């Protein structure tokens, strides 16, 4: 079976796209938090946003690594 070579050329763009969508989701959640009266929903969205913030930190670190690798031609 022939394996496809690892093509990392679009990783930075893909990760940036994920970062953008995560930030959009956080903004939407913050808007709902500000307008909802349901304490369970507020708490749930606050917890999700905390996890999203952690994910953003990881994605930002990953994008730095990928940018470095891209700059050094993945050597």
Secondary structure, 3 states (H helix, E strand, C coil): CCCCCCCCCCHHHHHHHHHHHHHHHHHHHHHHHHHCCCHHHHHHHHHHHHHHHHHHHHHHHHHHHHHHHHHCCCC
